[in-house]
């Protein structure tokens, strides 16, 4: 198989890049209603097979599409994403839509306000067609929740699409939307992007205001796009990024789409690590990665394999932080709802509740050491390259606990290679489709850039994508 299942092979305007969809609607080549009708149709078809949506907003989306067409008929120009359909994660509040966070503990919550990230997309004319599946409280690398069940990978129905933005990745991979919103606290955009063969970006901390958590001081959480192409990810970033007083840590930086689209690798220098010093990398992933590195060299870049000396302590300390995150923001739900929560979530919350505050603070010492290692790399190189995940998509029947072993050779049997870069949140990290492994599943290349250099990382991705 060389493409996901349920992807239409027929040419439809919905399959154009996001900005071309908007331009076509604006010029009268086709209507927003035509685009959204097809998007909703695909969403329903995909959902019946892969369980990617919790809500499909067919009526609301069509009303928005007709309003867009009416505005064009009246001579109004419309926003940069006029009529472009997109999906949002069930973790992210949207006004008037059931929002459950993948959990029975949320009841039938229907928010009265839409998150800023989604508002910005809608204000640019994009049309929300549905909410996508996530594991409970977005905790896992597998999208499987007690409320909505398991989401399936469109490349192989017996595999997971990854998590926690798994439904968003499936929506993009199957052609339902050109981009979807995800959140990334330990790889939750990049993991499903790699497993489903799409683009996924963890922007630098603060590039997109993070407004959906109880705290605006959390420093591992990011909104980010899952997209069919780098161009679609750029369109998302151009609209969603920028400062806001809703998030004190949002950065006073504008986003330059022009810079992000200038993709050239000529004369660039990249460091490459297959394993970050400690991962056991699946042979199929190794082969695709080495082929990709040779392609990058053929485009005029220098790629040097560099030694790294990190250990699984990185993942262990990230997990400790993640447990405290879960206990702080969702621990109050245990009293009434423990019996119908995911047992893994319950275990994490209980671990977080008894965490030692001094140990929690000491995690910053490891993070500091990691940053100094990366800063040294950036003295010589423009970015670090590594696999997004150490494996291709695993079976639906497995879970994160199956990937915490240290083998007898000292290698860590980790699934993702993403959470280390949530401990260094100012560094943008992009997952780019690198190729298809011998087992027929996608592999992702991870590109980690300098602090706040999101446009540069995207430009590297554009150059690699453009050579395919």
Buried (B, 14 or more C-beta within 10 A) or exposed (E): EEBBBBBBEEEBBBBBBBBBBBBBBBEEEBBBBBBBBBBBBBBBBBBEBBBBBBBBBBEBBBBBBBBBBEBBEEEEEBBBBBBBBBBBBBBBBBBEBBBBBBBBBBEEBEBEEBBBBBBBBBEBBBBBBBBBBBBBBBBBBBBBBBBBEBBBBBBBEEBBBBBBBBBBBBBBBBBBBBBBBBBBBBBBBBBBBBBBBBBBBBBBBBBBBBBBBEEBEBBBBBBBBBBBBBBBBBBBBBBBBBBEEEBEBBBEBEBBBEBBBBBBBEEBEBBBBBBBBBBBBBEBBBBBBEEBBEBBEEBEBBBEEBEBEBBBEBBEBBBBBBBBBBBBBBBEBBEEBBEEBBEBBBBBBBBBBEBEEEEBEEBEEBBEBBBEBBEEBBEEBBBBBBBBBBBBBBEBEBBBEEBBEBEEEEBBBBBBBBBBBBBBBBBBBBBBBBBBBEBEBBBBBBBBBBBBBBBBBBBBBBBBBBEE
